Amino acid sequence: MASIFDRQIQNRNFLSPIGFKFVLGKFPKVGFFCNSARIPEINLTSVSQPSYLKTIDIPGDMITFGAMNLAFLVDENMENYMAIHNWINGLGFPETTQEFKDLITNTDNIKDTKEQYSDGSLHILNSNFNTTAIVKFTDMYPTSLSSLEFNATDTDVNYFTAQVSFNYTIYNILSSDGRTPL
């Protein structure tokens, strides 16, 4: 028989907001310079069930996810910024349809529409900076990228931070091995 003490939290350390790293499969340089990320919200819809006296809300069957928002430092050659910029351009093909064709062509010169997506993972780190959980995102694609404002009147050097928003199919929170649910 399990006692009440067996159900207590064993680790009394708190989760630190600086303990994370983000890895984007398609463009690892963006993940390397990531300095802000959050686990998106998850919402469950409700269904109204009529009854004799009052309508009762019960859990629905539709889950919605919020956008995955990241902030990253822009490297001096703008490689990480341009990777996301060109990805968005390829998805929207504003000039020619060839931009989309280039986006979905993999390294073996085979056209695959799955190439427009990328999986990503947010590694949650403990106080020793070891991975304790991994939030895996499936089929991510960028929906917005912030602007970069140049200003010659700044007296201090403030390095550029860009924000990017991603949509995705689903995310799962897994244990540190990346395979089993937490």
ABEGO torsion letter per residue (X at the ends): XBBAAAABBABABBBBAABBBBBBAABAAAAAABABBBBBBBBBBBBBBBBAABBBBBBBABBBBBBBBBBBBBBAAGAAAAAAAAAAAAAAGAABAAAAAAAABBAAGBBBAAAABBBBBBBBBBAAGBBABBBBBBGBBBABBBBBBBBAABABBBBBBBBBBBBBABBBBBBAAGABBX
